Structure formats: structure tokens, C-alpha cells
Amino acid sequence: MSKTLTCIGFDADDTLWHNERFFKLTQDRFADLLAPHVDVPDLDTKLMEAERRNIGHYGFGIKGFVLSMIETALEVTDNQVPGSVIAELIAAGQDMLHHPIDLLPHARDAVEAAKAHAPVLLITKGDLLHQERKLAQSGLGELFDGVEIVSDKQVQVYTRIFAPFGGADRAMMIGNSMKSDVVPMIKAGGHGVYVPHDLEWGLEAADAPVDHPKYNEIADLGALPDMLATLD
């Protein structure tokens, strides 16, 4: 076991398995559905504004995304969007909820390698039922010593989660979101490991704390075992 770390947390979506690509495909479908009814050059921006407004109401996940698409469709068409388009958006959201889980490269090996150093937790945000289903389908569930599905990832959340494992200052969080996985974990006193994904949701962008001694960035999860070895 690690002499430095007492617990290691993993993000789920776009860290261990693909997620954002399904949102991108649905967003493209959203634009196609609205194209015959209205010309909105900044449709993606308007949708993101709706998502930002609605996070406090609906939280993170597919349900909030679908409701934000419907709200945006009503806004840009001055409430004239056909019911058939609304029905297709609802169906698209239902399809997203049933997409099969596709693990990212090295996901299982990375969790197993981390588990050899310290207890491992899955820490993810979003809809409870959907996140539980994805974890069950991933085949990784038995590797984790605990699972935390939270409404948001902030400093106090990491402080609470890692408190029973020796405190956040002796823990590590690994994920693809600078805003949710890395920055608040470092502010809580722990190690933050950034694993970039090809697709990034605009609302998860943040500046990297590149000069902080507890900040690390790896190209993919395949580099995690060597990085962990440097901390022992």
C-alpha cells in the first residue's frame, strides 16, 4: 500500500467510460431538428446558456440536458416549435439513457493499479439511477471500496468524502474535468490528476493549476501506474 496516499478517487463519465460523445451526437440531432423551423447561428451557445441556468434546478445529467433543449427550442422559435420536434427530443434523451457502456482504454487496469496503492472510490455527479446503471454495466463495480454519486463536486464535498480515509490532504482525485475533478480537490488539500478527454463540455472548463505541487496531468489512464509509483 502507498505510504503517501490513503485513498484514490476516480471520476466516471469520460474518465472511465465514454459519455460526452452521446451528448454531442444528440446536440447535432437537436440542430438538425430545428433547422427546418428557424435559423439560429448561435444555437449551441443558447443551449449552453440554458444548461447553465438549469443546473441549479435539474442538476447534471441527461434529464436536465433534454429539458434545456426543449426550453431552447421554445425560446428560439418563439414557442412555435412543433410538438413532433419536442417528442423527438424526448426520444433522443431516452436513447441516451440506454446507450451501452464503452470503457475508455486502460480503465480497468488503472483502477486495479490504484487499488494496489490505496482504497479506491468512484466519485461521480449526475442522476442517481442512471449513474448506478452505468456502473453496474461497466463491470468495474466490484473494484471500488465505495461509490459517491453527488449533486456537484466542490471543496466541501471532497473534504467530506475523504474524511474517513485520512483526509483529503492524503487523497487523490483522478478525472477529465479540470473544474470538477482537479481544481476543487487541490483546494481541499489533495492531489488532482487531470486526464484529458477529446470532448469537453464547455461548463467544465477551468484553468489548470500547473504550478501547484499536487497537480499532475497524464495523457491517458495507461500512464497512471507509473505516476502513482513516483509518489511512494
C-alpha positions as a Markdown table, in Angstrom:
| # | Residue | x | y | z |
|---|---|---|---|---|
| 1 | Met | 0.0 | 0.0 | 0.0 |
| 2 | Ser | 1.0 | 3.6 | -0.6 |
| 3 | Lys | 3.0 | 5.4 | 2.1 |
| 4 | Thr | 1.7 | 8.8 | 0.8 |
| 5 | Leu | -1.9 | 8.2 | -0.3 |
| 6 | Thr | -4.7 | 6.9 | 1.9 |
| 7 | Cys | -7.4 | 6.9 | -0.7 |
| 8 | Ile | -7.8 | 7.4 | -4.5 |
| 9 | Gly | -10.9 | 8.7 | -6.2 |
| 10 | Phe | -12.0 | 8.2 | -9.8 |
| 11 | Asp | -14.4 | 10.2 | -11.8 |
| 12 | Ala | -16.7 | 8.1 | -14.0 |
| 13 | Asp | -18.0 | 9.8 | -17.2 |
| 14 | Asp | -15.3 | 10.4 | -19.8 |
| 15 | Thr | -12.6 | 9.2 | -17.3 |
| 16 | Leu | -13.5 | 5.5 | -17.1 |
| 17 | Trp | -16.1 | 5.3 | -19.9 |
| 18 | His | -17.3 | 7.4 | -22.8 |
| 19 | Asn | -20.2 | 9.9 | -22.2 |
| 20 | Glu | -19.8 | 13.3 | -23.8 |
| 21 | Arg | -19.9 | 11.9 | -27.3 |
| 22 | Phe | -23.5 | 10.9 | -26.8 |
| 23 | Phe | -24.3 | 14.5 | -25.7 |
| 24 | Lys | -22.5 | 15.7 | -28.9 |
| 25 | Leu | -24.5 | 13.4 | -31.2 |
| 26 | Thr | -27.8 | 14.4 | -29.6 |
| 27 | Gln | -26.9 | 18.1 | -29.8 |
| 28 | Asp | -26.2 | 17.7 | -33.5 |
| 29 | Arg | -29.6 | 16.0 | -33.8 |
| 30 | Phe | -31.1 | 18.9 | -32.0 |
| 31 | Ala | -29.7 | 21.3 | -34.6 |
| 32 | Asp | -31.0 | 19.2 | -37.4 |
| 33 | Leu | -34.5 | 19.0 | -35.9 |
| 34 | Leu | -34.7 | 22.8 | -35.6 |
| 35 | Ala | -33.1 | 23.7 | -38.9 |
| 36 | Pro | -36.4 | 23.5 | -40.9 |
| 37 | His | -38.1 | 25.8 | -38.5 |
| 38 | Val | -35.6 | 28.5 | -37.5 |
| 39 | Asp | -32.1 | 29.7 | -38.4 |
| 40 | Val | -30.1 | 30.2 | -35.2 |
| 41 | Pro | -26.4 | 30.6 | -35.9 |
| 42 | Asp | -25.6 | 30.6 | -32.2 |
| 43 | Leu | -27.8 | 27.7 | -31.2 |
| 44 | Asp | -25.1 | 25.9 | -29.3 |
| 45 | Thr | -24.4 | 29.0 | -27.2 |
| 46 | Lys | -28.1 | 29.4 | -26.4 |
| 47 | Leu | -28.3 | 25.8 | -25.4 |
| 48 | Met | -25.3 | 26.1 | -23.1 |
| 49 | Glu | -26.8 | 29.2 | -21.5 |
| 50 | Ala | -30.0 | 27.2 | -20.8 |
| 51 | Glu | -27.9 | 24.4 | -19.3 |
| 52 | Arg | -26.0 | 26.8 | -17.1 |
| 53 | Arg | -29.3 | 28.3 | -15.9 |
| 54 | Asn | -30.9 | 24.9 | -15.2 |
| 55 | Ile | -28.1 | 23.1 | -13.4 |
| 56 | Gly | -29.4 | 24.5 | -10.1 |
| 57 | His | -32.9 | 23.2 | -10.9 |
| 58 | Tyr | -32.2 | 19.8 | -12.6 |
| 59 | Gly | -28.6 | 19.0 | -11.6 |
| 60 | Phe | -26.2 | 17.3 | -14.0 |
| 61 | Gly | -27.1 | 14.6 | -16.5 |
| 62 | Ile | -29.3 | 13.7 | -19.4 |
| 63 | Lys | -32.7 | 14.8 | -18.0 |
| 64 | Gly | -31.5 | 18.3 | -17.4 |
| 65 | Phe | -29.9 | 18.3 | -20.9 |
| 66 | Val | -33.2 | 17.3 | -22.5 |
| 67 | Leu | -35.2 | 19.9 | -20.6 |
| 68 | Ser | -32.7 | 22.5 | -21.6 |
| 69 | Met | -33.0 | 21.5 | -25.3 |
| 70 | Ile | -36.8 | 21.8 | -25.1 |
| 71 | Glu | -36.5 | 25.2 | -23.3 |
| 72 | Thr | -34.1 | 26.4 | -26.0 |
| 73 | Ala | -36.3 | 25.1 | -28.8 |
| 74 | Leu | -39.3 | 27.0 | -27.4 |
| 75 | Glu | -37.1 | 30.2 | -27.0 |
| 76 | Val | -35.6 | 30.3 | -30.5 |
| 77 | Thr | -39.0 | 29.5 | -32.2 |
| 78 | Asp | -41.0 | 31.9 | -30.1 |
| 79 | Asn | -43.0 | 29.0 | -28.7 |
| 80 | Gln | -43.8 | 27.8 | -32.2 |
| 81 | Val | -41.7 | 24.6 | -32.2 |
| 82 | Pro | -43.9 | 21.7 | -33.4 |
| 83 | Gly | -44.9 | 19.0 | -30.9 |
| 84 | Ser | -43.3 | 16.4 | -33.1 |
| 85 | Val | -39.9 | 18.0 | -32.5 |
| 86 | Ile | -40.4 | 18.0 | -28.8 |
| 87 | Ala | -41.3 | 14.3 | -29.0 |
| 88 | Glu | -38.1 | 13.6 | -30.9 |
| 89 | Leu | -36.0 | 15.4 | -28.3 |
| 90 | Ile | -37.6 | 13.3 | -25.6 |
| 91 | Ala | -37.0 | 10.1 | -27.6 |
| 92 | Ala | -33.3 | 11.2 | -28.1 |
| 93 | Gly | -32.9 | 11.6 | -24.4 |
| 94 | Gln | -34.4 | 8.2 | -23.7 |
| 95 | Asp | -31.9 | 6.7 | -26.3 |
| 96 | Met | -29.1 | 8.4 | -24.4 |
| 97 | Leu | -30.2 | 6.8 | -21.2 |
| 98 | His | -29.9 | 3.3 | -22.8 |
| 99 | His | -26.6 | 3.7 | -24.6 |
| 100 | Pro | -24.2 | 0.7 | -23.8 |
| 101 | Ile | -21.2 | 1.5 | -21.6 |
| 102 | Asp | -17.9 | 1.7 | -23.6 |
| 103 | Leu | -14.9 | 1.7 | -21.3 |
| 104 | Leu | -12.0 | 4.0 | -22.2 |
| 105 | Pro | -8.6 | 2.4 | -22.8 |
| 106 | His | -6.8 | 1.2 | -19.7 |
| 107 | Ala | -9.8 | 1.9 | -17.4 |
| 108 | Arg | -9.8 | -1.5 | -15.6 |
| 109 | Asp | -6.0 | -1.7 | -15.4 |
| 110 | Ala | -5.9 | 1.8 | -13.9 |
| 111 | Val | -8.4 | 1.1 | -11.2 |
| 112 | Glu | -6.7 | -2.1 | -10.3 |
| 113 | Ala | -3.3 | -0.4 | -10.2 |
| 114 | Ala | -4.7 | 2.3 | -7.9 |
| 115 | Lys | -6.3 | -0.3 | -5.6 |
| 116 | Ala | -2.8 | -1.7 | -5.1 |
| 117 | His | -1.8 | 1.6 | -3.5 |
| 118 | Ala | -4.9 | 2.6 | -1.5 |
| 119 | Pro | -8.7 | 2.1 | -1.2 |
| 120 | Val | -10.4 | 3.4 | -4.4 |
| 121 | Leu | -13.7 | 5.3 | -4.6 |
| 122 | Leu | -15.9 | 6.2 | -7.5 |
| 123 | Ile | -17.0 | 9.8 | -7.2 |
| 124 | Thr | -19.4 | 11.0 | -9.9 |
| 125 | Lys | -22.2 | 13.5 | -10.3 |
| 126 | Gly | -25.4 | 13.2 | -12.1 |
| 127 | Asp | -28.7 | 11.3 | -12.0 |
| 128 | Leu | -28.6 | 8.6 | -9.3 |
| 129 | Leu | -30.4 | 5.8 | -11.2 |
| 130 | His | -28.5 | 6.4 | -14.4 |
| 131 | Gln | -25.1 | 6.5 | -12.8 |
| 132 | Glu | -25.8 | 3.4 | -10.8 |
| 133 | Arg | -26.9 | 1.6 | -14.0 |
| 134 | Lys | -23.7 | 2.7 | -15.8 |
| 135 | Leu | -21.5 | 1.5 | -13.0 |
| 136 | Ala | -23.3 | -1.9 | -13.0 |
| 137 | Gln | -22.9 | -2.3 | -16.8 |
| 138 | Ser | -19.2 | -1.2 | -16.7 |
| 139 | Gly | -18.1 | -4.3 | -14.9 |
| 140 | Leu | -15.9 | -2.2 | -12.7 |
| 141 | Gly | -18.2 | -2.1 | -9.7 |
| 142 | Glu | -16.5 | -4.8 | -7.6 |
| 143 | Leu | -13.2 | -2.9 | -7.7 |
| 144 | Phe | -14.4 | 0.1 | -5.8 |
| 145 | Asp | -14.3 | 0.3 | -2.0 |
| 146 | Gly | -17.1 | 2.9 | -2.1 |
| 147 | Val | -19.3 | 4.9 | -4.5 |
| 148 | Glu | -20.4 | 8.5 | -4.1 |
| 149 | Ile | -22.9 | 10.0 | -6.5 |
| 150 | Val | -23.1 | 13.7 | -5.7 |
| 151 | Ser | -25.1 | 16.7 | -7.0 |
| 152 | Asp | -21.9 | 18.6 | -7.6 |
| 153 | Lys | -18.1 | 18.4 | -6.9 |
| 154 | Gln | -16.9 | 21.1 | -4.6 |
| 155 | Val | -14.2 | 21.5 | -2.0 |
| 156 | Gln | -16.6 | 20.6 | 0.9 |
| 157 | Val | -17.8 | 17.5 | -0.9 |
| 158 | Tyr | -14.2 | 16.2 | -1.3 |
| 159 | Thr | -13.5 | 17.1 | 2.3 |
| 160 | Arg | -16.5 | 15.1 | 3.5 |
| 161 | Ile | -15.9 | 12.1 | 1.2 |
| 162 | Phe | -12.2 | 11.6 | 2.1 |
| 163 | Ala | -12.5 | 12.4 | 5.8 |
| 164 | Pro | -13.0 | 8.7 | 6.8 |
| 165 | Phe | -9.9 | 7.8 | 4.8 |
| 166 | Gly | -7.3 | 10.0 | 6.5 |
| 167 | Gly | -8.4 | 13.3 | 5.0 |
| 168 | Ala | -8.4 | 14.9 | 1.6 |
| 169 | Asp | -4.8 | 16.1 | 2.0 |
| 170 | Arg | -3.7 | 12.5 | 1.8 |
| 171 | Ala | -6.0 | 11.6 | -1.0 |
| 172 | Met | -6.0 | 11.8 | -4.8 |
| 173 | Met | -8.8 | 12.5 | -7.4 |
| 174 | Ile | -8.4 | 11.4 | -11.0 |
| 175 | Gly | -10.7 | 12.8 | -13.7 |
| 176 | Asn | -11.2 | 14.6 | -17.0 |
| 177 | Ser | -12.8 | 17.7 | -15.7 |
| 178 | Met | -10.5 | 20.5 | -14.5 |
| 179 | Lys | -13.4 | 22.3 | -12.9 |
| 180 | Ser | -14.9 | 19.4 | -11.1 |
| 181 | Asp | -12.3 | 16.8 | -10.5 |
| 182 | Val | -9.0 | 18.6 | -10.2 |
| 183 | Val | -9.3 | 22.2 | -9.0 |
| 184 | Pro | -11.7 | 21.6 | -6.0 |
| 185 | Met | -9.7 | 18.6 | -5.0 |
| 186 | Ile | -6.5 | 20.6 | -4.9 |
| 187 | Lys | -8.2 | 23.3 | -3.0 |
| 188 | Ala | -9.3 | 20.7 | -0.5 |
| 189 | Gly | -5.6 | 19.9 | 0.1 |
| 190 | Gly | -5.4 | 16.7 | -2.1 |
| 191 | His | -3.8 | 15.6 | -5.3 |
| 192 | Gly | -5.6 | 16.3 | -8.5 |
| 193 | Val | -4.8 | 14.3 | -11.6 |
| 194 | Tyr | -6.1 | 15.6 | -15.0 |
| 195 | Val | -6.8 | 13.0 | -17.7 |
| 196 | Pro | -7.9 | 15.0 | -20.8 |
| 197 | His | -10.7 | 13.6 | -23.0 |
| 198 | Asp | -11.1 | 14.5 | -26.6 |
| 199 | Leu | -14.5 | 16.1 | -25.9 |
| 200 | Glu | -15.0 | 18.6 | -23.2 |
| 201 | Trp | -18.3 | 20.1 | -22.1 |
| 202 | Gly | -17.9 | 23.9 | -22.0 |
| 203 | Leu | -19.3 | 24.2 | -18.5 |
| 204 | Glu | -16.5 | 22.0 | -17.2 |
| 205 | Ala | -13.6 | 24.2 | -18.4 |
| 206 | Ala | -11.2 | 25.8 | -15.9 |
| 207 | Asp | -7.6 | 27.0 | -15.8 |
| 208 | Ala | -5.1 | 24.3 | -14.8 |
| 209 | Pro | -3.2 | 24.9 | -11.6 |
| 210 | Val | 0.0 | 24.0 | -13.4 |
| 211 | Asp | 2.4 | 25.4 | -10.7 |
| 212 | His | 0.8 | 23.6 | -7.8 |
| 213 | Pro | 2.9 | 20.7 | -6.4 |
| 214 | Lys | -0.1 | 18.4 | -6.1 |
| 215 | Tyr | -1.2 | 18.9 | -9.7 |
| 216 | Asn | -0.5 | 16.2 | -12.3 |
| 217 | Glu | -1.6 | 15.6 | -15.8 |
| 218 | Ile | -1.3 | 12.3 | -17.7 |
| 219 | Ala | -2.1 | 11.7 | -21.4 |
| 220 | Asp | -4.4 | 8.7 | -20.6 |
| 221 | Leu | -5.1 | 6.2 | -17.8 |
| 222 | Gly | -2.3 | 4.0 | -19.1 |
| 223 | Ala | 0.2 | 6.4 | -17.5 |
| 224 | Leu | -1.4 | 6.2 | -14.1 |
| 225 | Pro | 0.6 | 3.2 | -12.6 |
| 226 | Asp | 4.0 | 4.9 | -13.3 |
| 227 | Met | 2.7 | 8.2 | -11.9 |
| 228 | Leu | 1.5 | 6.5 | -8.7 |
| 229 | Ala | 4.9 | 4.8 | -8.3 |
| 230 | Thr | 6.6 | 8.2 | -8.1 |
| 231 | Leu | 4.6 | 9.1 | -5.0 |
| 232 | Asp | 5.7 | 6.1 | -3.0 |
